[in-house]
Amino acid sequence: MDDQILLQLASSAITQRMQDAEKVFDALGIDGVAVMSRSQALTALQRRQLRRLFTDYEWMLAQKVIDPESAIPVWNQFQEAKLVVARQWLALSNTTTKFLDDAGKTPVMHLQLRLTYAPNLADVLDFVLPQQVVQRLESKPLALLTWSKEQLE
């Protein structure tokens, strides 16, 4: 995956978490304009730091589905692929779901889907949700899995 696509994905992932992508890039020493214009490349350390925004499975999925020649923005391609996979996982008995708080740092929570193959062998998809959605869910007697299926279909 080239630096420009990685930067686009990272920027969208950071923004989705309700953070300012430019501030995060500045903290990492990344000149987004220079990288996007191909006048500067990301360092290996910067690539590793941006890659940490994604689970291992999401990273593999992004590398498979991103088509830089497509008119569809890379983030939309990535999110659509995640939804297709999530729908399939939710139909399986070895998929679990749970909410993770971002330690109160942002007004979002993470809905994680975990497909477990064996002990210590699992794939994870992470969806960022606004806390208001989570609060509505908690106030209704719906099972998380049922709600997740409805939201992802």
Contacts in CASP RR format, 6 or more apart in sequence:
PFRMAT RR
TARGET T0000
AUTHOR 0000-0000-0000
METHOD contacts of the structure
MODEL  1
MDDQILLQLASSAITQRMQDAEKVFDALGIDGVAVMSRSQALTALQRRQL
RRLFTDYEWMLAQKVIDPESAIPVWNQFQEAKLVVARQWLALSNTTTKFL
DDAGKTPVMHLQLRLTYAPNLADVLDFVLPQQVVQRLESKPLALLTWSKE
QLE
1 62 0 8 1.000
1 63 0 8 1.000
1 66 0 8 1.000
2 68 0 8 1.000
3 35 0 8 1.000
3 38 0 8 1.000
3 41 0 8 1.000
3 42 0 8 1.000
3 47 0 8 1.000
4 35 0 8 1.000
4 36 0 8 1.000
4 38 0 8 1.000
4 68 0 8 1.000
5 66 0 8 1.000
5 68 0 8 1.000
5 74 0 8 1.000
6 42 0 8 1.000
6 47 0 8 1.000
6 50 0 8 1.000
6 51 0 8 1.000
7 25 0 8 1.000
7 30 0 8 1.000
7 32 0 8 1.000
7 35 0 8 1.000
7 36 0 8 1.000
7 42 0 8 1.000
7 50 0 8 1.000
8 73 0 8 1.000
8 74 0 8 1.000
8 75 0 8 1.000
9 50 0 8 1.000
9 53 0 8 1.000
9 54 0 8 1.000
9 62 0 8 1.000
9 66 0 8 1.000
9 74 0 8 1.000
9 75 0 8 1.000
9 78 0 8 1.000
10 21 0 8 1.000
10 50 0 8 1.000
10 53 0 8 1.000
11 21 0 8 1.000
11 25 0 8 1.000
12 74 0 8 1.000
12 75 0 8 1.000
12 78 0 8 1.000
13 53 0 8 1.000
13 54 0 8 1.000
14 20 0 8 1.000
14 21 0 8 1.000
14 24 0 8 1.000
14 53 0 8 1.000
15 21 0 8 1.000
16 108 0 8 1.000
16 128 0 8 1.000
17 102 0 8 1.000
17 106 0 8 1.000
17 108 0 8 1.000
17 128 0 8 1.000
18 106 0 8 1.000
18 107 0 8 1.000
18 108 0 8 1.000
19 106 0 8 1.000
25 31 0 8 1.000
25 32 0 8 1.000
28 46 0 8 1.000
28 49 0 8 1.000
28 50 0 8 1.000
29 46 0 8 1.000
30 42 0 8 1.000
30 46 0 8 1.000
31 40 0 8 1.000
34 40 0 8 1.000
35 41 0 8 1.000
35 42 0 8 1.000
42 50 0 8 1.000
51 59 0 8 1.000
54 62 0 8 1.000
54 126 0 8 1.000
55 123 0 8 1.000
55 124 0 8 1.000
55 125 0 8 1.000
55 126 0 8 1.000
56 123 0 8 1.000
56 124 0 8 1.000
57 123 0 8 1.000
57 124 0 8 1.000
57 125 0 8 1.000
58 78 0 8 1.000
58 82 0 8 1.000
58 124 0 8 1.000
58 125 0 8 1.000
58 126 0 8 1.000
61 78 0 8 1.000
61 81 0 8 1.000
61 82 0 8 1.000
61 85 0 8 1.000
62 78 0 8 1.000
62 81 0 8 1.000
64 81 0 8 1.000
65 77 0 8 1.000
65 78 0 8 1.000
65 81 0 8 1.000
66 74 0 8 1.000
66 77 0 8 1.000
66 78 0 8 1.000
67 77 0 8 1.000
68 74 0 8 1.000
70 77 0 8 1.000
82 125 0 8 1.000
82 127 0 8 1.000
83 152 0 8 1.000
85 125 0 8 1.000
86 113 0 8 1.000
86 125 0 8 1.000
86 127 0 8 1.000
86 148 0 8 1.000
86 152 0 8 1.000
87 149 0 8 1.000
87 152 0 8 1.000
87 153 0 8 1.000
89 95 0 8 1.000
89 113 0 8 1.000
89 115 0 8 1.000
89 125 0 8 1.000
90 97 0 8 1.000
90 113 0 8 1.000
90 145 0 8 1.000
90 148 0 8 1.000
90 149 0 8 1.000
90 152 0 8 1.000
92 115 0 8 1.000
94 115 0 8 1.000
94 116 0 8 1.000
94 117 0 8 1.000
95 113 0 8 1.000
95 114 0 8 1.000
95 115 0 8 1.000
95 116 0 8 1.000
96 113 0 8 1.000
96 114 0 8 1.000
96 116 0 8 1.000
97 111 0 8 1.000
97 112 0 8 1.000
97 113 0 8 1.000
97 114 0 8 1.000
97 144 0 8 1.000
97 145 0 8 1.000
97 148 0 8 1.000
98 111 0 8 1.000
98 112 0 8 1.000
98 114 0 8 1.000
98 144 0 8 1.000
99 109 0 8 1.000
99 110 0 8 1.000
99 111 0 8 1.000
99 112 0 8 1.000
99 134 0 8 1.000
99 144 0 8 1.000
100 109 0 8 1.000
100 110 0 8 1.000
100 112 0 8 1.000
101 109 0 8 1.000
101 110 0 8 1.000
102 108 0 8 1.000
102 109 0 8 1.000
102 110 0 8 1.000
107 130 0 8 1.000
107 131 0 8 1.000
108 128 0 8 1.000
108 129 0 8 1.000
108 130 0 8 1.000
108 131 0 8 1.000
109 128 0 8 1.000
109 129 0 8 1.000
109 131 0 8 1.000
109 134 0 8 1.000
110 126 0 8 1.000
110 127 0 8 1.000
110 128 0 8 1.000
110 129 0 8 1.000
111 126 0 8 1.000
111 127 0 8 1.000
111 128 0 8 1.000
111 129 0 8 1.000
111 148 0 8 1.000
112 124 0 8 1.000
112 125 0 8 1.000
112 126 0 8 1.000
112 127 0 8 1.000
113 124 0 8 1.000
113 125 0 8 1.000
113 127 0 8 1.000
113 148 0 8 1.000
114 122 0 8 1.000
114 123 0 8 1.000
114 124 0 8 1.000
115 122 0 8 1.000
115 123 0 8 1.000
115 124 0 8 1.000
116 122 0 8 1.000
117 123 0 8 1.000
137 144 0 8 1.000
137 147 0 8 1.000
END
